[in-house]
């Protein structure tokens, strides 16, 4: 029992997938998903983010890596 300031840290769920969600866009492999209120169309809670990486769509060679995100 005690006081709590509710200043929760952000939580990120990172899914590294060996499959693809959609085949329509072969270049779009990085999805950043947040919970959105259906009525207001605004982010419901900004401290929860789901990141999905569709690895079958990431086909760069080592020489083609452009930034730290690519290298990661």
HTML snippet that shows the backbone in 3Dmol.js (N, CA, C, O; Angstrom):
<script src="https://3Dmol.org/build/3Dmol-min.js"></script>
<div id="view" style="width:600px;height:400px;position:relative"></div>
<script>
const pdb = `
ATOM      1  N   UNK A   1       0.841  -1.174   0.000  1.00  0.00           N
ATOM      2  CA  UNK A   1       0.000   0.000   0.000  1.00  0.00           C
ATOM      3  C   UNK A   1       0.887   1.238   0.000  1.00  0.00           C
ATOM      4  O   UNK A   1       1.897   1.288   0.702  1.00  0.00           O
ATOM      5  N   UNK A   2       0.512   2.211  -0.772  1.00  0.00           N
ATOM      6  CA  UNK A   2       1.296   3.428  -0.843  1.00  0.00           C
ATOM      7  C   UNK A   2       0.864   4.282  -2.016  1.00  0.00           C
ATOM      8  O   UNK A   2      -0.108   3.973  -2.705  1.00  0.00           O
ATOM      9  N   UNK A   3       1.599   5.359  -2.231  1.00  0.00           N
ATOM     10  CA  UNK A   3       1.275   6.249  -3.335  1.00  0.00           C
ATOM     11  C   UNK A   3       1.969   5.787  -4.607  1.00  0.00           C
ATOM     12  O   UNK A   3       3.058   5.213  -4.580  1.00  0.00           O
ATOM     13  N   UNK A   4       1.304   6.056  -5.710  1.00  0.00           N
ATOM     14  CA  UNK A   4       1.847   5.680  -7.005  1.00  0.00           C
ATOM     15  C   UNK A   4       1.551   6.813  -7.969  1.00  0.00           C
ATOM     16  O   UNK A   4       0.419   7.293  -8.031  1.00  0.00           O
ATOM     17  N   UNK A   5       2.559   7.251  -8.725  1.00  0.00           N
ATOM     18  CA  UNK A   5       2.382   8.416  -9.584  1.00  0.00           C
ATOM     19  C   UNK A   5       1.874   8.066 -10.991  1.00  0.00           C
ATOM     20  O   UNK A   5       1.627   8.969 -11.791  1.00  0.00           O
ATOM     21  N   UNK A   6       1.719   6.805 -11.298  1.00  0.00           N
ATOM     22  CA  UNK A   6       1.201   6.332 -12.581  1.00  0.00           C
ATOM     23  C   UNK A   6       2.038   6.767 -13.780  1.00  0.00           C
ATOM     24  O   UNK A   6       1.543   6.733 -14.906  1.00  0.00           O
ATOM     25  N   UNK A   7       3.256   7.165 -13.582  1.00  0.00           N
ATOM     26  CA  UNK A   7       4.129   7.544 -14.692  1.00  0.00           C
ATOM     27  C   UNK A   7       4.796   6.289 -15.249  1.00  0.00           C
ATOM     28  O   UNK A   7       5.975   6.026 -15.014  1.00  0.00           O
ATOM     29  N   UNK A   8       4.008   5.536 -15.986  1.00  0.00           N
ATOM     30  CA  UNK A   8       4.491   4.283 -16.540  1.00  0.00           C
ATOM     31  C   UNK A   8       5.440   4.535 -17.710  1.00  0.00           C
ATOM     32  O   UNK A   8       5.260   5.486 -18.472  1.00  0.00           O
ATOM     33  N   UNK A   9       6.428   3.695 -17.843  1.00  0.00           N
ATOM     34  CA  UNK A   9       7.358   3.763 -18.964  1.00  0.00           C
ATOM     35  C   UNK A   9       6.686   3.178 -20.205  1.00  0.00           C
ATOM     36  O   UNK A   9       5.787   2.345 -20.097  1.00  0.00           O
ATOM     37  N   UNK A  10       7.121   3.613 -21.365  1.00  0.00           N
ATOM     38  CA  UNK A  10       6.582   3.097 -22.623  1.00  0.00           C
ATOM     39  C   UNK A  10       6.948   1.626 -22.789  1.00  0.00           C
ATOM     40  O   UNK A  10       8.023   1.192 -22.376  1.00  0.00           O
ATOM     41  N   UNK A  11       6.046   0.871 -23.396  1.00  0.00           N
ATOM     42  CA  UNK A  11       6.258  -0.550 -23.659  1.00  0.00           C
ATOM     43  C   UNK A  11       6.221  -0.757 -25.166  1.00  0.00           C
ATOM     44  O   UNK A  11       5.294  -0.306 -25.838  1.00  0.00           O
ATOM     45  N   UNK A  12       7.227  -1.439 -25.693  1.00  0.00           N
ATOM     46  CA  UNK A  12       7.292  -1.757 -27.113  1.00  0.00           C
ATOM     47  C   UNK A  12       7.304  -3.268 -27.268  1.00  0.00           C
ATOM     48  O   UNK A  12       8.096  -3.960 -26.630  1.00  0.00           O
ATOM     49  N   UNK A  13       6.430  -3.770 -28.109  1.00  0.00           N
ATOM     50  CA  UNK A  13       6.418  -5.181 -28.471  1.00  0.00           C
ATOM     51  C   UNK A  13       7.010  -5.269 -29.863  1.00  0.00           C
ATOM     52  O   UNK A  13       6.483  -4.675 -30.803  1.00  0.00           O
ATOM     53  N   UNK A  14       8.103  -6.006 -30.005  1.00  0.00           N
ATOM     54  CA  UNK A  14       8.766  -6.125 -31.299  1.00  0.00           C
ATOM     55  C   UNK A  14       8.590  -7.550 -31.801  1.00  0.00           C
ATOM     56  O   UNK A  14       9.053  -8.509 -31.184  1.00  0.00           O
ATOM     57  N   UNK A  15       7.907  -7.664 -32.941  1.00  0.00           N
ATOM     58  CA  UNK A  15       7.699  -8.967 -33.563  1.00  0.00           C
ATOM     59  C   UNK A  15       8.556  -9.081 -34.804  1.00  0.00           C
ATOM     60  O   UNK A  15       8.368  -8.338 -35.768  1.00  0.00           O
ATOM     61  N   UNK A  16       9.496 -10.008 -34.785  1.00  0.00           N
ATOM     62  CA  UNK A  16      10.337 -10.270 -35.957  1.00  0.00           C
ATOM     63  C   UNK A  16       9.733 -11.496 -36.631  1.00  0.00           C
ATOM     64  O   UNK A  16       9.866 -12.619 -36.145  1.00  0.00           O
ATOM     65  N   UNK A  17       9.068 -11.259 -37.760  1.00  0.00           N
ATOM     66  CA  UNK A  17       8.241 -12.279 -38.386  1.00  0.00           C
ATOM     67  C   UNK A  17       8.963 -12.995 -39.517  1.00  0.00           C
ATOM     68  O   UNK A  17       9.735 -12.388 -40.259  1.00  0.00           O
ATOM     69  N   UNK A  18       8.704 -14.292 -39.642  1.00  0.00           N
ATOM     70  CA  UNK A  18       9.249 -15.055 -40.775  1.00  0.00           C
ATOM     71  C   UNK A  18       8.156 -15.299 -41.817  1.00  0.00           C
ATOM     72  O   UNK A  18       8.239 -16.237 -42.609  1.00  0.00           O
ATOM     73  N   UNK A  19       7.141 -14.450 -41.804  1.00  0.00           N
ATOM     74  CA  UNK A  19       6.056 -14.492 -42.784  1.00  0.00           C
ATOM     75  C   UNK A  19       5.624 -13.061 -43.065  1.00  0.00           C
ATOM     76  O   UNK A  19       6.083 -12.131 -42.403  1.00  0.00           O
ATOM     77  N   UNK A  20       4.738 -12.880 -44.050  1.00  0.00           N
ATOM     78  CA  UNK A  20       4.260 -11.548 -44.385  1.00  0.00           C
ATOM     79  C   UNK A  20       2.769 -11.433 -44.096  1.00  0.00           C
ATOM     80  O   UNK A  20       2.024 -12.405 -44.217  1.00  0.00           O
ATOM     81  N   UNK A  21       2.345 -10.232 -43.713  1.00  0.00           N
ATOM     82  CA  UNK A  21       0.924  -9.967 -43.504  1.00  0.00           C
ATOM     83  C   UNK A  21       0.216  -9.872 -44.847  1.00  0.00           C
ATOM     84  O   UNK A  21      -0.798 -10.527 -45.089  1.00  0.00           O
ATOM     85  N   UNK A  22       0.779  -9.039 -45.708  1.00  0.00           N
ATOM     86  CA  UNK A  22       0.165  -8.760 -47.005  1.00  0.00           C
ATOM     87  C   UNK A  22       1.238  -8.836 -48.082  1.00  0.00           C
ATOM     88  O   UNK A  22       2.381  -8.434 -47.861  1.00  0.00           O
ATOM     89  N   UNK A  23       0.874  -9.341 -49.221  1.00  0.00           N
ATOM     90  CA  UNK A  23       1.824  -9.431 -50.329  1.00  0.00           C
ATOM     91  C   UNK A  23       1.689  -8.281 -51.313  1.00  0.00           C
ATOM     92  O   UNK A  23       2.483  -8.178 -52.248  1.00  0.00           O
ATOM     93  N   UNK A  24       0.689  -7.406 -51.122  1.00  0.00           N
ATOM     94  CA  UNK A  24       0.459  -6.325 -52.082  1.00  0.00           C
ATOM     95  C   UNK A  24       1.655  -5.377 -52.194  1.00  0.00           C
ATOM     96  O   UNK A  24       2.035  -5.002 -53.303  1.00  0.00           O
ATOM     97  N   UNK A  25       2.241  -4.992 -51.092  1.00  0.00           N
ATOM     98  CA  UNK A  25       3.364  -4.043 -51.110  1.00  0.00           C
ATOM     99  C   UNK A  25       4.613  -4.763 -50.637  1.00  0.00           C
ATOM    100  O   UNK A  25       4.802  -4.973 -49.439  1.00  0.00           O
ATOM    101  N   UNK A  26       5.455  -5.137 -51.570  1.00  0.00           N
ATOM    102  CA  UNK A  26       6.632  -5.940 -51.226  1.00  0.00           C
ATOM    103  C   UNK A  26       7.722  -5.142 -50.533  1.00  0.00           C
ATOM    104  O   UNK A  26       8.648  -5.739 -49.984  1.00  0.00           O
ATOM    105  N   UNK A  27       7.648  -3.807 -50.535  1.00  0.00           N
ATOM    106  CA  UNK A  27       8.681  -2.980 -49.906  1.00  0.00           C
ATOM    107  C   UNK A  27       8.309  -2.555 -48.489  1.00  0.00           C
ATOM    108  O   UNK A  27       9.184  -2.169 -47.713  1.00  0.00           O
ATOM    109  N   UNK A  28       7.045  -2.619 -48.144  1.00  0.00           N
ATOM    110  CA  UNK A  28       6.556  -2.149 -46.839  1.00  0.00           C
ATOM    111  C   UNK A  28       6.664  -3.280 -45.821  1.00  0.00           C
ATOM    112  O   UNK A  28       5.766  -4.116 -45.715  1.00  0.00           O
ATOM    113  N   UNK A  29       7.764  -3.302 -45.073  1.00  0.00           N
ATOM    114  CA  UNK A  29       8.023  -4.414 -44.161  1.00  0.00           C
ATOM    115  C   UNK A  29       7.981  -4.008 -42.694  1.00  0.00           C
ATOM    116  O   UNK A  29       7.945  -4.877 -41.822  1.00  0.00           O
ATOM    117  N   UNK A  30       7.984  -2.702 -42.397  1.00  0.00           N
ATOM    118  CA  UNK A  30       8.050  -2.222 -41.018  1.00  0.00           C
ATOM    119  C   UNK A  30       6.707  -1.604 -40.632  1.00  0.00           C
ATOM    120  O   UNK A  30       6.305  -0.587 -41.198  1.00  0.00           O
ATOM    121  N   UNK A  31       6.017  -2.214 -39.673  1.00  0.00           N
ATOM    122  CA  UNK A  31       4.712  -1.729 -39.232  1.00  0.00           C
ATOM    123  C   UNK A  31       4.831  -1.231 -37.794  1.00  0.00           C
ATOM    124  O   UNK A  31       5.309  -1.955 -36.921  1.00  0.00           O
ATOM    125  N   UNK A  32       4.400  -0.012 -37.553  1.00  0.00           N
ATOM    126  CA  UNK A  32       4.350   0.532 -36.194  1.00  0.00           C
ATOM    127  C   UNK A  32       2.877   0.728 -35.862  1.00  0.00           C
ATOM    128  O   UNK A  32       2.202   1.558 -36.471  1.00  0.00           O
ATOM    129  N   UNK A  33       2.381  -0.040 -34.894  1.00  0.00           N
ATOM    130  CA  UNK A  33       0.953  -0.118 -34.607  1.00  0.00           C
ATOM    131  C   UNK A  33       0.682   0.393 -33.200  1.00  0.00           C
ATOM    132  O   UNK A  33       1.393   0.049 -32.256  1.00  0.00           O
ATOM    133  N   UNK A  34      -0.357   1.219 -33.070  1.00  0.00           N
ATOM    134  CA  UNK A  34      -0.788   1.729 -31.773  1.00  0.00           C
ATOM    135  C   UNK A  34      -2.282   1.475 -31.624  1.00  0.00           C
ATOM    136  O   UNK A  34      -2.992   1.306 -32.615  1.00  0.00           O
ATOM    137  N   UNK A  35      -2.753   1.449 -30.387  1.00  0.00           N
ATOM    138  CA  UNK A  35      -4.179   1.300 -30.129  1.00  0.00           C
ATOM    139  C   UNK A  35      -4.883   2.619 -30.423  1.00  0.00           C
ATOM    140  O   UNK A  35      -4.469   3.671 -29.936  1.00  0.00           O
ATOM    141  N   UNK A  36      -5.945   2.561 -31.219  1.00  0.00           N
ATOM    142  CA  UNK A  36      -6.676   3.763 -31.610  1.00  0.00           C
ATOM    143  C   UNK A  36      -8.129   3.622 -31.192  1.00  0.00           C
ATOM    144  O   UNK A  36      -8.724   2.558 -31.365  1.00  0.00           O
ATOM    145  N   UNK A  37      -8.708   4.686 -30.642  1.00  0.00           N
ATOM    146  CA  UNK A  37     -10.117   4.719 -30.309  1.00  0.00           C
ATOM    147  C   UNK A  37     -10.917   4.787 -31.604  1.00  0.00           C
ATOM    148  O   UNK A  37     -10.688   5.679 -32.420  1.00  0.00           O
ATOM    149  N   UNK A  38     -11.830   3.880 -31.803  1.00  0.00           N
ATOM    150  CA  UNK A  38     -12.602   3.799 -33.041  1.00  0.00           C
ATOM    151  C   UNK A  38     -13.420   5.071 -33.272  1.00  0.00           C
ATOM    152  O   UNK A  38     -13.516   5.537 -34.408  1.00  0.00           O
ATOM    153  N   UNK A  39     -14.006   5.636 -32.228  1.00  0.00           N
ATOM    154  CA  UNK A  39     -14.863   6.813 -32.384  1.00  0.00           C
ATOM    155  C   UNK A  39     -14.086   8.089 -32.658  1.00  0.00           C
ATOM    156  O   UNK A  39     -14.456   8.857 -33.546  1.00  0.00           O
ATOM    157  N   UNK A  40     -13.030   8.325 -31.921  1.00  0.00           N
ATOM    158  CA  UNK A  40     -12.292   9.585 -32.055  1.00  0.00           C
ATOM    159  C   UNK A  40     -11.166   9.506 -33.080  1.00  0.00           C
ATOM    160  O   UNK A  40     -10.669  10.538 -33.531  1.00  0.00           O
ATOM    161  N   UNK A  41     -10.758   8.295 -33.452  1.00  0.00           N
ATOM    162  CA  UNK A  41      -9.635   8.076 -34.388  1.00  0.00           C
ATOM    163  C   UNK A  41      -8.318   8.605 -33.830  1.00  0.00           C
ATOM    164  O   UNK A  41      -7.397   8.913 -34.586  1.00  0.00           O
ATOM    165  N   UNK A  42      -8.233   8.709 -32.509  1.00  0.00           N
ATOM    166  CA  UNK A  42      -6.998   9.174 -31.870  1.00  0.00           C
ATOM    167  C   UNK A  42      -6.356   8.032 -31.102  1.00  0.00           C
ATOM    168  O   UNK A  42      -7.023   7.087 -30.683  1.00  0.00           O
ATOM    169  N   UNK A  43      -5.036   8.143 -30.928  1.00  0.00           N
ATOM    170  CA  UNK A  43      -4.308   7.121 -30.183  1.00  0.00           C
ATOM    171  C   UNK A  43      -4.870   7.058 -28.768  1.00  0.00           C
ATOM    172  O   UNK A  43      -4.938   8.069 -28.068  1.00  0.00           O
ATOM    173  N   UNK A  44      -5.270   5.861 -28.357  1.00  0.00           N
ATOM    174  CA  UNK A  44      -5.892   5.655 -27.060  1.00  0.00           C
ATOM    175  C   UNK A  44      -4.869   5.732 -25.929  1.00  0.00           C
ATOM    176  O   UNK A  44      -5.111   6.359 -24.898  1.00  0.00           O
ATOM    177  N   UNK A  45      -3.729   5.088 -26.137  1.00  0.00           N
ATOM    178  CA  UNK A  45      -2.692   5.038 -25.101  1.00  0.00           C
ATOM    179  C   UNK A  45      -1.342   5.073 -25.795  1.00  0.00           C
ATOM    180  O   UNK A  45      -0.969   4.113 -26.468  1.00  0.00           O
ATOM    181  N   UNK A  46      -0.613   6.154 -25.643  1.00  0.00           N
ATOM    182  CA  UNK A  46       0.625   6.349 -26.405  1.00  0.00           C
ATOM    183  C   UNK A  46       1.823   5.601 -25.849  1.00  0.00           C
ATOM    184  O   UNK A  46       2.902   5.656 -26.440  1.00  0.00           O
ATOM    185  N   UNK A  47       1.670   4.913 -24.746  1.00  0.00           N
ATOM    186  CA  UNK A  47       2.807   4.213 -24.151  1.00  0.00           C
ATOM    187  C   UNK A  47       2.844   2.728 -24.506  1.00  0.00           C
ATOM    188  O   UNK A  47       3.617   1.966 -23.924  1.00  0.00           O
ATOM    189  N   UNK A  48       2.011   2.320 -25.459  1.00  0.00           N
ATOM    190  CA  UNK A  48       2.011   0.927 -25.906  1.00  0.00           C
ATOM    191  C   UNK A  48       2.115   0.919 -27.433  1.00  0.00           C
ATOM    192  O   UNK A  48       1.229   1.411 -28.131  1.00  0.00           O
ATOM    193  N   UNK A  49       3.205   0.354 -27.931  1.00  0.00           N
ATOM    194  CA  UNK A  49       3.448   0.316 -29.375  1.00  0.00           C
ATOM    195  C   UNK A  49       3.851  -1.092 -29.776  1.00  0.00           C
ATOM    196  O   UNK A  49       4.665  -1.734 -29.112  1.00  0.00           O
ATOM    197  N   UNK A  50       3.274  -1.556 -30.864  1.00  0.00           N
ATOM    198  CA  UNK A  50       3.625  -2.853 -31.442  1.00  0.00           C
ATOM    199  C   UNK A  50       4.396  -2.579 -32.728  1.00  0.00           C
ATOM    200  O   UNK A  50       3.933  -1.835 -33.592  1.00  0.00           O
ATOM    201  N   UNK A  51       5.565  -3.181 -32.845  1.00  0.00           N
ATOM    202  CA  UNK A  51       6.372  -3.029 -34.066  1.00  0.00           C
ATOM    203  C   UNK A  51       6.554  -4.413 -34.673  1.00  0.00           C
ATOM    204  O   UNK A  51       7.013  -5.346 -34.014  1.00  0.00           O
ATOM    205  N   UNK A  52       6.186  -4.521 -35.935  1.00  0.00           N
ATOM    206  CA  UNK A  52       6.302  -5.790 -36.648  1.00  0.00           C
ATOM    207  C   UNK A  52       7.262  -5.613 -37.821  1.00  0.00           C
ATOM    208  O   UNK A  52       7.150  -4.657 -38.587  1.00  0.00           O
ATOM    209  N   UNK A  53       8.196  -6.534 -37.951  1.00  0.00           N
ATOM    210  CA  UNK A  53       9.158  -6.535 -39.055  1.00  0.00           C
ATOM    211  C   UNK A  53       8.936  -7.800 -39.871  1.00  0.00           C
ATOM    212  O   UNK A  53       9.172  -8.907 -39.387  1.00  0.00           O
ATOM    213  N   UNK A  54       8.483  -7.636 -41.106  1.00  0.00           N
ATOM    214  CA  UNK A  54       8.251  -8.769 -41.999  1.00  0.00           C
ATOM    215  C   UNK A  54       9.572  -9.096 -42.703  1.00  0.00           C
ATOM    216  O   UNK A  54       9.874  -8.525 -43.750  1.00  0.00           O
ATOM    217  N   UNK A  55      10.338  -9.991 -42.145  1.00  0.00           N
ATOM    218  CA  UNK A  55      11.684 -10.260 -42.637  1.00  0.00           C
ATOM    219  C   UNK A  55      11.739 -10.815 -44.063  1.00  0.00           C
ATOM    220  O   UNK A  55      12.712 -10.530 -44.760  1.00  0.00           O
ATOM    221  N   UNK A  56      10.757 -11.590 -44.542  1.00  0.00           N
ATOM    222  CA  UNK A  56      10.837 -12.034 -45.939  1.00  0.00           C
ATOM    223  C   UNK A  56      10.842 -10.872 -46.940  1.00  0.00           C
ATOM    224  O   UNK A  56      11.291 -11.044 -48.073  1.00  0.00           O
ATOM    225  N   UNK A  57      10.352  -9.701 -46.542  1.00  0.00           N
ATOM    226  CA  UNK A  57      10.327  -8.539 -47.437  1.00  0.00           C
ATOM    227  C   UNK A  57      11.610  -7.710 -47.365  1.00  0.00           C
ATOM    228  O   UNK A  57      11.818  -6.827 -48.197  1.00  0.00           O
ATOM    229  N   UNK A  58      12.461  -7.979 -46.394  1.00  0.00           N
ATOM    230  CA  UNK A  58      13.705  -7.219 -46.248  1.00  0.00           C
ATOM    231  C   UNK A  58      14.800  -7.952 -47.019  1.00  0.00           C
ATOM    232  O   UNK A  58      15.332  -8.963 -46.561  1.00  0.00           O
ATOM    233  N   UNK A  59      15.126  -7.425 -48.194  1.00  0.00           N
ATOM    234  CA  UNK A  59      16.046  -8.131 -49.090  1.00  0.00           C
ATOM    235  C   UNK A  59      17.296  -7.335 -49.422  1.00  0.00           C
ATOM    236  O   UNK A  59      17.905  -7.572 -50.465  1.00  0.00           O
ATOM    237  N   UNK A  60      17.696  -6.407 -48.576  1.00  0.00           N
ATOM    238  CA  UNK A  60      18.896  -5.614 -48.863  1.00  0.00           C
ATOM    239  C   UNK A  60      20.150  -6.428 -48.596  1.00  0.00           C
ATOM    240  O   UNK A  60      20.208  -7.240 -47.672  1.00  0.00           O
ATOM    241  N   UNK A  61      21.149  -6.187 -49.430  1.00  0.00           N
ATOM    242  CA  UNK A  61      22.449  -6.792 -49.176  1.00  0.00           C
ATOM    243  C   UNK A  61      23.206  -5.895 -48.191  1.00  0.00           C
ATOM    244  O   UNK A  61      22.764  -4.786 -47.890  1.00  0.00           O
ATOM    245  N   UNK A  62      24.320  -6.370 -47.702  1.00  0.00           N
ATOM    246  CA  UNK A  62      25.095  -5.588 -46.733  1.00  0.00           C
ATOM    247  C   UNK A  62      25.506  -4.231 -47.305  1.00  0.00           C
ATOM    248  O   UNK A  62      25.514  -3.235 -46.581  1.00  0.00           O
ATOM    249  N   UNK A  63      25.841  -4.179 -48.569  1.00  0.00           N
ATOM    250  CA  UNK A  63      26.249  -2.921 -49.207  1.00  0.00           C
ATOM    251  C   UNK A  63      25.092  -1.940 -49.383  1.00  0.00           C
ATOM    252  O   UNK A  63      25.326  -0.744 -49.559  1.00  0.00           O
ATOM    253  N   UNK A  64      23.870  -2.415 -49.341  1.00  0.00           N
ATOM    254  CA  UNK A  64      22.695  -1.567 -49.534  1.00  0.00           C
ATOM    255  C   UNK A  64      22.142  -0.979 -48.230  1.00  0.00           C
ATOM    256  O   UNK A  64      21.224  -0.158 -48.262  1.00  0.00           O
ATOM    257  N   UNK A  65      22.685  -1.386 -47.105  1.00  0.00           N
ATOM    258  CA  UNK A  65      22.196  -0.882 -45.822  1.00  0.00           C
ATOM    259  C   UNK A  65      22.498   0.605 -45.717  1.00  0.00           C
ATOM    260  O   UNK A  65      23.645   1.024 -45.877  1.00  0.00           O
ATOM    261  N   UNK A  66      21.455   1.410 -45.446  1.00  0.00           N
ATOM    262  CA  UNK A  66      21.591   2.865 -45.488  1.00  0.00           C
ATOM    263  C   UNK A  66      21.709   3.532 -44.132  1.00  0.00           C
ATOM    264  O   UNK A  66      22.395   4.547 -44.009  1.00  0.00           O
ATOM    265  N   UNK A  67      21.062   2.995 -43.116  1.00  0.00           N
ATOM    266  CA  UNK A  67      21.038   3.659 -41.805  1.00  0.00           C
ATOM    267  C   UNK A  67      21.089   2.612 -40.694  1.00  0.00           C
ATOM    268  O   UNK A  67      21.160   1.412 -40.960  1.00  0.00           O
ATOM    269  N   UNK A  68      21.053   3.079 -39.457  1.00  0.00           N
ATOM    270  CA  UNK A  68      21.153   2.162 -38.315  1.00  0.00           C
ATOM    271  C   UNK A  68      19.950   1.219 -38.235  1.00  0.00           C
ATOM    272  O   UNK A  68      20.083   0.085 -37.776  1.00  0.00           O
ATOM    273  N   UNK A  69      18.778   1.681 -38.680  1.00  0.00           N
ATOM    274  CA  UNK A  69      17.605   0.793 -38.683  1.00  0.00           C
ATOM    275  C   UNK A  69      17.831  -0.384 -39.627  1.00  0.00           C
ATOM    276  O   UNK A  69      17.546  -1.527 -39.271  1.00  0.00           O
ATOM    277  N   UNK A  70      18.337  -0.116 -40.818  1.00  0.00           N
ATOM    278  CA  UNK A  70      18.650  -1.202 -41.761  1.00  0.00           C
ATOM    279  C   UNK A  70      19.669  -2.160 -41.153  1.00  0.00           C
ATOM    280  O   UNK A  70      19.509  -3.377 -41.246  1.00  0.00           O
ATOM    281  N   UNK A  71      20.698  -1.626 -40.542  1.00  0.00           N
ATOM    282  CA  UNK A  71      21.756  -2.464 -39.978  1.00  0.00           C
ATOM    283  C   UNK A  71      21.262  -3.296 -38.802  1.00  0.00           C
ATOM    284  O   UNK A  71      21.699  -4.431 -38.610  1.00  0.00           O
ATOM    285  N   UNK A  72      20.350  -2.729 -38.014  1.00  0.00           N
ATOM    286  CA  UNK A  72      19.785  -3.474 -36.894  1.00  0.00           C
ATOM    287  C   UNK A  72      19.006  -4.641 -37.409  1.00  0.00           C
ATOM    288  O   UNK A  72      18.444  -5.404 -36.623  1.00  0.00           O
TER     289      UNK A  72
END
`;
const viewer = $3Dmol.createViewer("view");
viewer.addModel(pdb, "pdb");
viewer.setStyle({}, {cartoon: {color: "spectrum"}});
viewer.zoomTo();
viewer.render();
</script>
